[in-house]
Amino acid sequence: MSLKIRKNIPLIDQHDKNFMYGGKFGGNFIPETLKKPIDDLTKLFEKLRRDKKFLKDRDNYFKNYVGAPTPFIKLENLTDHLGGAQIYAKVVSEANGGAHKIYNATVHCLIAKKAGKKYIVGDTGAGYAGKMLSMAAKKFGLKCKIFMGAKDIKRQRPNVEAMRKNGAEIVPVTTGSQTLVDAVSECMRYWVSNCDTTHMCVGSTVGPNIFIKICAWSTAQISRELIKQVKEEFGKIPEKLKLINCVGGGSSAAGFWNEFMETSAQFIGVEAGGPRNSKLHAAPLTNGSKIGILHGAAQYVIQDSEGQIGSTESISAGLDYPGISPLHCFLKDTKRARYTSASDEEALKAYQLVSKLENISPSLEPSHAFAEAIRLAPKLSSSEIIIVNSCGDSLKDKDIIKQKLGSYIR
Amino acid sequence: MKSKISEAFNNCKKEKRPALITYTVAGDDTKNNSLKILNKISKHADILELGFAHNTPIADGGQIQGSSYRALKNGIKLKDVFQIVKSFKKKYPNKPIILMGYFNLIYQVGENNFLNNCKSSGVDGLIIVDLPYPENKNFANKCKKKSINFIQLLSPTTSKDRMKKIIKDSHDMIYYISMLSTTGGKLKVSPKKILQNYNKIKRINPKKNLVIGFGITNKTIKSLKSADGLVVGSMLCKTITNSLKMRQNPVTKLDKVVYNLKRQII
């Protein structure tokens, strides 16, 4: 039986009674202790997303605090340089804080307030989810704790400093690979122990179903803006349109594509291929990983034959995750989206080229998406449109880029 | 026919004491040692829980994570876990063994395959940390058909309605999580409060064997001895960690610790 996406139903709601997409992705594989907090949060969110006052609040914060809409620009120089498809960028990195993670963080803080919680905890890889959560928590008067892998704390220094400035407590996670996967585990463990007083924000479209929903519902703002901007620019949605987005957990891609689900736009997700010639990668969809359970949800995940979660490696901390959102597993199996990967080297080159030619400077995560755009554009005619979600700013990667390329330009 | 788990509880009730239930991780610190540990402590413990290690455990605290890490580092595989159970059961066929772990390992090998291995090695029960009710109904039924106990968990966050449903569908043993915590947390609720909750659950169906776990050590076990059973896990994992640090034999160390735990509840 082939999987199908249903029409006129938001993607996040296309699950069965066990919260599984396509009968096999997602669900709630959680300890008993979390059943009630997750049920409570599920009920609260279902109520709030239908509450006009709440939606108005959200829109106000998105407009006045996050800064909506973020720019939609043509990358003239890159287009000329590559000679092929017309390349555009949705510059989500212009949002307050410098990345799309602000949408999910803001919504979680709004929900935490409604739930009467005073504490909020979250995980972070690249540090953006943590930075934004600490920012929003400060704004909404919530005490904030961020779990971050010790390896990531070292390699994403600017974001760590920002979190400290916002008054968040950063908990270094020293188990396992000391990256995002361990930070999410540790954050969940903390929530198991403190779910009576504390709200948890999962930083991407991963984890138990409700966190996938809240996150994708929040980042959908990106495509709500974009679909208007595209119609203004072209008068309609172009027939040959490709929307290219990096995917780690998959939150920015889910938001970037959402409003285009029922259009003819092609979706391309770019995973982290890791260092060239290395066996390690963070690309479960591209490399045909098997379905397994990670952080409470069934998904394609890098693992060994026994079910032990595999190690990953990527220059981009935000994509360095062995799993992938159940939403993207569903989009892959329904063939609505296509997934590929870019290596560390390709991402660095893409960062360099875009930063040199254009006024934007993508972080290493969207540089993976730009790498795919750079590969594709010359093969396409000028009637084709490529839009890349530039969902993060390179500033946070200054140290890594300097070390790898010798110099940093922005 | 009564299950070995039921029999173990009945024997304890005759002696007017709670069942002592231990948890150790298969392969900690080696395959051989973990088997030796089971052999030794089975003299004192009534039911043995044996963890099959997973490297992304979302409900375990530092001690059990440490034990799992050692076991995995030593290359423990599911087939070794079953081998350990088989060897143990050859010597002590009547001592119940419960495997405890995360669902992904079962998912990968296949539910039926996993249960067949449980059956042929002599596993008496299963605790799957991340397969809650009602999602576990299907799997729990499969277990029942093979006369393997699927042990449901209850927590302080479980609502009364939900408890009733879970208890109704439960097999011979139910596990009450004492507090909001991962395994091995410090007992942050008073034993009195824990027993109050415990008795409330017990009243729903007094016939069911209800055990308490999480945060139980030699310091707290005595105060909870009116329960049907008490689980000690992290403290045992910590004992292994410490004896390795001190270059002592973890097997003899653990034997002593479990003996002392038992003494406090008889």
Interface residues (C-beta under 8 A of the other chain):
Chain A: N18 G27 N28 F29 I30 P31 E32 T33 L34 K35 K36 P37 T175 G176 V181 S185 M188 R189 V192 S193 N194 C195 D196 K290 I291 G292 I293 L294 H295 G296 A298 Q303 S305 E306 G307 Q308 I309
Chain B: H54 N55 T56 P57 I58 A59 D60 G61 Q65 Y69 L72 K77 L78 Y102 F103 N104 L105 Y107 Q108 V109 V129 D130 L131 P132 Y133 E135 L153 L154 S155 P156 T157 T158 S159 R162 I177 L180 S181 T182 G185
